[in-house]
Amino acid sequence: MLRDEFECLVPQREFSRRAFVRTSVGSGFAAAALPVVAQTTIKTDTQGLLAGEVTIPVGDFKMPAYRAAPLNKRNAPVVLVISEIFGVHEHIADVARRFAKQGYFAIAPELFVRQGDAQSYGEIAKLIAEVVSKTPDAQVIGDLDATVAWAASQGAAANRLGITGFCWGGRIVWLYAAHNPNLKAGVAWYGRLLGDVSAMNPKRAIDLAGSLKAPVLGLYGGADTGIPMSSVAAMQQALATGSPAARRSKFVVFPDAPHAFHADYRPTYRKAAAEEGWALALDWFRTHGVA
């Protein structure tokens, strides 16, 4: 299920490390995500922002992350930005800058870094087998907790906390909403809801639907061949009988949108759905105290 879902997203093409190089977290695009549709790629500047790579302590480990926040603004609300399987590349950094322009302290942690360099892989099957499938949910959740603690240490308002994520990161949104009682709201963009379980990923999103501690807005594509509408319907049913936060969660389905419709650097981008989804995400955060 996991492999099938992601293999439908981009062509499998091999790229050498020398053909595709990044200099830091948040720069360049992952080799497996190519080709980039340059004419539609959104570029958000850093004017008025503190933006760039940081390191976050997780015990003795130093985790790289991309941080974007308004300059000279303390107590900014925090938004965790969770990447696709490709890691924190230029698009994810740009999303963080978009949030920062709205007044948020946005952080995109490199959650695959212990398992490998997600951006260096040119073949999705190898990326999933060698990196993604070996990244435990428990490790990811711990890394996100450490990221929130680090944001608080930087003067951000971690008590006004939101999370958003795309594809692989969309599933993590559902998991984190069931984990952190201090989370105010989440926005999951086309994250997997069903699928197989494993030692690394012991719970599906639907298994945690009833115990959400924060409401989640699910933004999904009706033409997504990897996430059928039957799984969305099943998740809606599970949420309807769950916790108060679960019952406040909702889905918005864009009928003609494929998977990864927000990814403006890829052929799957759908401008109207992406822009409407972005407006809905900002409103969801404001409505639920992440502002």
C-alpha positions in Angstrom: 0.0 0.0 0.0 2.7 2.5 1.0 4.8 1.8 -2.1 1.8 1.9 -4.5 0.6 5.2 -3.1 3.9 7.0 -3.7 4.9 5.3 -6.9 1.9 6.9 -8.7 3.2 10.4 -7.8 6.3 10.9 -9.9 8.2 9.1 -12.6 10.9 6.7 -11.4 14.1 8.2 -12.8 17.7 7.7 -11.7 19.8 10.8 -10.9 23.4 10.8 -9.7 24.3 12.7 -6.5 26.5 15.0 -8.6 23.6 15.8 -10.9 21.5 17.1 -8.1 23.1 18.7 -5.1 21.7 20.7 -2.2 23.8 22.9 0.0 21.6 23.0 3.1 18.3 22.0 4.6 15.5 23.7 2.6 17.5 24.1 -0.6 17.1 22.3 -3.9 14.6 19.6 -4.8 14.8 15.9 -4.0 16.1 13.8 -6.9 13.1 11.5 -6.7 10.7 14.4 -7.0 12.1 15.6 -10.4 11.2 16.9 -12.9 10.4 20.3 -11.4 7.8 22.4 -13.2 9.8 25.6 -12.9 7.2 27.9 -14.4 4.7 27.3 -11.6 7.1 27.0 -8.7 6.2 29.6 -6.0 9.1 31.6 -4.5 8.5 33.3 -1.2 11.2 35.8 -0.2 12.8 36.2 3.2 12.2 39.9 3.6 11.1 40.6 7.2 11.9 37.0 8.2 14.5 35.1 10.2 14.9 32.1 7.9 17.3 29.3 7.4 18.8 26.0 8.8 18.9 25.4 12.5 19.7 22.4 14.7 17.4 21.0 17.3 18.6 18.9 20.2 16.9 15.6 20.6 18.7 14.0 23.5 22.4 13.8 22.3 21.3 14.0 18.7 21.4 17.3 16.7 18.5 17.3 14.2 18.6 19.7 11.3 15.5 21.7 10.5 14.4 24.7 8.5 13.0 27.6 10.5 11.1 30.7 9.2 9.7 33.3 11.6 8.9 37.0 11.6 11.9 39.1 12.6 11.8 40.6 16.1 8.5 39.0 17.0 8.3 37.1 20.3 5.4 34.8 21.2 4.6 34.0 17.6 2.3 30.9 17.3 4.1 27.7 16.2 3.4 25.6 13.1 5.2 22.4 12.5 5.6 21.7 8.7 6.0 18.0 7.9 7.5 17.1 4.6 6.6 14.5 2.0 8.9 11.4 1.7 11.4 13.7 0.0 12.5 15.5 3.1 12.9 19.2 3.7 13.6 20.5 0.3 12.9 23.9 -1.3 9.1 23.5 -1.5 8.8 22.6 2.1 11.0 25.5 3.1 8.9 27.8 1.0 5.7 26.6 2.8 7.4 27.5 6.1 8.2 31.0 4.7 4.6 31.4 3.7 3.5 30.7 7.2 6.1 33.1 8.6 4.7 35.8 6.3 1.4 35.2 8.1 3.1 35.7 11.5 3.9 32.1 12.4 7.0 30.6 13.8 7.3 27.7 11.3 9.6 24.8 11.6 10.2 21.9 9.2 12.4 19.2 10.9 14.4 16.7 8.8 12.7 13.6 10.2 14.4 11.1 8.0 18.0 12.2 8.8 18.9 9.3 11.1 17.9 6.8 8.4 19.5 8.5 5.4 19.5 11.5 3.0 16.0 11.4 1.4 17.0 14.0 -1.1 19.8 12.0 -2.6 17.6 9.1 -3.9 16.5 9.2 -7.5 14.3 6.1 -7.3 11.2 6.1 -5.1 11.2 2.4 -4.4 14.7 2.6 -2.9 13.9 5.7 -1.0 10.9 4.0 0.6 12.7 0.7 1.3 16.0 2.2 2.6 14.8 5.3 4.4 11.0 5.9 4.8 10.1 2.4 5.9 12.9 2.4 8.4 11.8 5.6 10.1 9.8 4.6 13.2 6.6 6.6 14.1 7.8 6.7 17.7 11.1 8.4 16.7 9.1 10.9 14.6 6.8 11.8 17.4 9.7 12.2 19.8 11.4 14.5 17.3 8.3 16.6 17.0 8.1 17.0 20.8 11.7 18.1 20.8 11.0 20.6 18.0 8.1 22.1 20.0 10.3 22.4 23.1 13.0 24.1 21.0 10.5 26.6 19.6 9.5 27.5 23.1 13.1 28.0 24.0 13.4 30.5 21.2 10.6 32.7 22.5 7.8 31.3 20.3 4.3 30.6 21.8 4.3 26.8 21.8 1.0 26.9 23.7 -0.5 28.1 20.4 0.6 25.1 18.4 -0.5 23.8 15.0 0.8 21.1 12.6 0.5 20.6 8.9 1.9 18.0 6.6 1.9 16.7 3.1 1.5 13.1 1.9 3.7 11.1 4.3 3.6 14.2 6.5 -0.2 14.3 6.3 -0.4 10.9 8.0 2.0 12.2 10.7 -0.5 15.1 11.3 -3.1 12.6 12.3 -0.7 10.7 14.5 0.5 13.8 16.3 -3.0 15.0 16.8 -3.6 11.8 18.8 -0.4 12.3 20.8 0.0 15.9 22.0 -2.7 17.3 24.3 -1.2 20.8 23.8 -1.8 20.8 20.1 -4.5 23.2 19.0 -5.2 22.0 15.5 -3.8 20.1 12.5 -4.1 20.3 8.7 -3.4 17.1 6.8 -2.9 17.3 3.1 -3.7 14.0 1.4 -2.1 11.9 4.2 -2.6 8.1 4.1 -5.5 7.0 6.3 -5.5 3.2 6.0 -2.8 0.8 4.7 -0.6 -1.9 6.3 1.0 -1.7 9.7 4.5 -2.7 10.7 6.9 -2.6 13.6 7.9 0.9 12.5 4.4 2.0 11.8 2.1 0.1 14.3 -1.0 2.3 13.9 -2.9 3.6 11.0 -4.4 7.1 11.1 -7.9 5.5 11.3 -6.9 3.5 14.3 -6.2 6.8 16.2 -9.2 8.7 14.9 -11.3 8.3 18.0 -8.6 9.5 20.3 -7.6 12.8 18.7 -6.7 15.5 21.1 -6.9 18.3 18.5 -9.2 18.7 15.5 -7.8 18.0 12.1 -8.8 19.5 8.8 -8.2 16.9 6.0 -7.6 18.3 2.5 -7.8 15.5 0.0 -8.2 15.1 -3.8 -11.1 13.3 -5.3 -8.9 12.1 -8.2 -6.2 10.7 -5.9 -5.4 7.2 -7.2 -3.5 6.3 -4.0 -6.0 7.4 -1.4 -9.5 6.3 -2.5 -12.6 8.1 -1.3 -13.7 5.0 0.4 -10.8 5.5 2.9 -11.9 9.1 3.5 -15.5 7.9 4.1 -14.2 5.3 6.6 -12.2 7.9 8.4 -15.1 10.3 8.6 -17.2 7.5 10.2 -14.5 6.8 12.7 -14.2 10.5 13.6 -17.9 10.9 14.1 -17.9 8.5 17.1 -14.6 9.6 18.6 -13.3 12.2 21.0 -14.7 15.8 21.0 -11.7 16.8 18.9 -12.3 14.0 16.5 -15.9 15.1 16.1 -14.8 18.6 15.3 -12.5 17.4 12.6 -13.6 17.6 9.0 -12.6 16.8 5.4 -12.7 19.0 2.3 -12.4 17.0 -0.9 -11.4 18.7 -4.2 -13.2 16.5 -6.7 -10.9 16.8 -9.7 -7.6 17.2 -7.7 -5.0 14.4 -7.8 -2.5 13.5 -5.1 0.0 16.2 -4.3 -2.2 19.0 -5.7 -0.5 21.5 -3.4 3.0 20.7 -4.7 3.5 23.7 -7.0 6.8 22.4 -8.3 5.3 19.2 -9.7 2.9 18.4 -12.6 0.2 17.3 -10.1 -0.2 21.0 -9.0 -3.7 22.3 -9.2 -3.6 26.1 -8.6 -7.3 26.6 -7.6 -7.4 23.7 -5.2 -4.0 24.6 -3.7 -5.0 28.2 -3.1 -8.4 27.3 -1.7 -6.8 24.7 0.6 -4.2 27.2 1.8 -6.9 29.7 2.7 -8.9 26.9 4.5 -5.7 25.9 6.4 -5.1 29.4 7.6 -8.7 29.9 8.7 -8.6 26.5 10.5 -5.6 27.5 12.5 -7.1 30.9 13.4 -10.4 29.4 14.3 -8.8 26.9 16.6 -6.4 29.1 18.5 -3.2 28.9 16.4 -2.9 32.6 15.8 
